[in-house]
Amino acid sequence: MQISNQVVLVTGGGKGIGEALAIKASQQSPRVVIVADRDQSFAESVAARCESVAEAICCDVCVPTDLAKLTNHITERYGSIDIVFSNAGATAKGGLETSLEDWNKLWQINVLSHVELARLTIPHMAQKGSGAFIVTASAAGVLTEIGSLAYSVTKHGSLAIAEWLSVHYRRQGVQLHCLCPAGVATDFLDLDDPIHQFLHMSALTAEQVAEAAFEAIELNRFLVLPHKEVLEFFQFKTQDYDRWLHNFSRVQERLAKLASKNQS
């Protein structure tokens, strides 16, 4: 699918991967790029740097009425929504001690926001027989996130949503993609955290991740793995699940010892 002359929506577009996706989309002659973010000033800053027509809209994807207002505005003003980057996401550190508040927050933004945005856009794409919906998940969705139980679970959920949508809508002309990067040089990386220090060693820029996403859209490839090592780990996981778990537990043990050493 080509971006030219399409109406493109990017949620979580005010910074990080979303910012890079919006800028990249603007370079490919779209009809318009909609930069949606819960922080209006961030969205406006990105829209101002887009190389084509762009509009900044304040939207909290965790609020269904916000998403309904967003999609209604776009369709009323521009006639359709052709390409959706369902990109907003959040993380929280911790394992079994993670609070219910954090679980609910991550469940809402990393899982249910994709469902609600898909509900509001994909049936229209299917009706006209074309469109693309891209879910930003994470390498944690195909592997795991050692430092966050809630992030791992909800990003597995993000991947599951994209898979289900692909099964149900690809034969109706809708492209589905799931973007699963590992470490990305954005505010998500906390360099005081040994686990994030580990991810930083192989981190890509947000622009490199966006490049991989647009290549996948052009080639209609579902799973987008910008980090080559993630594909290797994923293949190893499917070949020998128990050995993969054993090896990851060893990594976790080393990182836990490093964290303990840093705290002492």
HUGIGI-V857507 format. One record per backbone hydrogen bond with DSSP energy under -0.5 kcal/mol. CO is the residue of the C=O (numbers start at 1). NH is the residue of the N-H. E is the energy in kcal/mol with one decimal. If there is no record, write none. Layout:
CO,NH,E
CO,NH,E
//
This chain:
3,6,-2.1
6,8,-0.7
6,31,-1.7
6,32,-1.3
7,82,-1.5
7,83,-2.2
8,34,-3.5
9,85,-3.3
10,13,-0.6
10,36,-2.7
12,15,-0.7
15,18,-0.8
15,19,-1.1
16,20,-1.9
17,21,-2.6
18,22,-2.4
19,23,-2.4
20,24,-2.5
21,25,-2.5
22,26,-2.0
23,27,-0.8
24,27,-0.9
25,28,-1.8
25,30,-0.5
26,29,-0.6
29,5,-3.1
32,8,-2.6
33,35,-0.7
33,55,-2.3
34,10,-2.6
34,36,-0.8
35,57,-2.4
36,12,-0.7
36,13,-2.7
37,59,-1.6
38,40,-0.7
39,43,-2.1
40,44,-2.6
41,45,-2.0
42,46,-2.0
43,47,-2.6
44,48,-2.1
45,49,-0.7
46,49,-1.0
46,50,-0.6
47,50,-0.9
53,33,-1.8
55,35,-2.8
57,37,-1.9
59,61,-0.7
60,63,-2.2
62,64,-0.7
63,66,-1.0
63,67,-1.7
64,68,-2.3
65,69,-2.4
66,70,-2.4
67,71,-2.6
68,72,-2.4
69,73,-2.3
70,74,-2.1
71,75,-2.3
72,76,-2.4
73,77,-2.2
74,78,-3.2
74,79,-0.5
75,79,-1.5
82,132,-2.0
83,9,-2.9
84,86,-0.8
84,134,-3.4
85,11,-2.5
85,87,-1.6
86,136,-2.2
94,149,-2.7
95,98,-1.9
99,103,-2.3
100,104,-2.7
101,105,-2.1
102,106,-2.6
103,107,-2.6
104,108,-2.3
105,109,-2.2
106,110,-2.6
107,111,-1.1
107,112,-2.2
108,113,-1.7
111,114,-0.7
111,115,-1.5
112,116,-2.7
113,117,-2.3
114,118,-2.4
115,119,-2.4
116,120,-1.6
117,121,-0.9
118,121,-0.6
118,122,-2.2
118,123,-0.6
121,124,-0.5
121,125,-1.6
122,126,-2.9
123,127,-1.9
124,128,-1.6
125,129,-1.3
125,130,-1.7
131,175,-2.9
132,84,-2.6
133,135,-0.5
133,177,-2.0
134,86,-2.7
134,136,-0.5
135,137,-0.9
135,179,-3.0
138,141,-2.0
138,142,-0.5
139,142,-0.9
139,143,-2.3
144,146,-0.6
145,148,-1.5
147,94,-2.4
148,152,-1.8
149,153,-2.5
150,154,-2.4
151,155,-2.3
152,156,-1.9
153,157,-1.7
154,158,-1.9
155,159,-1.9
156,160,-2.3
157,161,-2.3
158,162,-2.0
159,163,-2.5
160,164,-2.5
161,165,-2.6
162,166,-2.2
163,167,-2.4
164,168,-1.9
165,169,-2.1
166,170,-2.0
169,172,-1.6
169,174,-1.8
170,173,-1.3
173,131,-0.6
173,175,-0.6
175,133,-2.6
177,135,-2.7
178,180,-0.6
178,224,-2.9
179,137,-2.7
181,139,-2.9
183,204,-2.0
184,186,-2.6
186,189,-1.5
188,190,-0.6
189,191,-0.8
190,193,-2.2
192,194,-0.5
193,197,-2.4
194,198,-2.0
195,199,-1.9
196,200,-2.3
197,201,-1.0
198,201,-0.5
199,202,-1.2
200,203,-1.4
204,185,-2.8
205,209,-1.7
206,210,-2.3
207,211,-2.1
208,212,-1.9
209,213,-2.0
210,214,-2.3
211,215,-1.9
212,216,-1.9
213,217,-1.9
214,218,-2.1
215,219,-2.0
216,220,-0.9
216,221,-2.3
220,222,-0.5
222,178,-2.9
222,224,-0.5
223,225,-0.7
224,180,-3.0
224,226,-0.6
226,228,-0.6
227,230,-1.0
227,231,-1.0
228,232,-1.6
229,233,-2.5
230,234,-2.7
231,235,-2.5
232,236,-2.2
233,237,-2.3
234,238,-1.7
235,239,-1.3
236,240,-2.5
240,244,-2.4
241,245,-2.4
242,246,-2.3
243,247,-2.7
244,248,-2.3
245,249,-2.1
246,250,-1.5
247,251,-1.8
248,252,-2.6
249,253,-2.2
250,254,-2.2
251,255,-2.5
252,256,-2.4
253,257,-2.0
254,258,-2.0
255,259,-2.5
256,260,-2.3
257,261,-2.2
258,262,-2.2
259,263,-1.5
260,264,-1.1
//
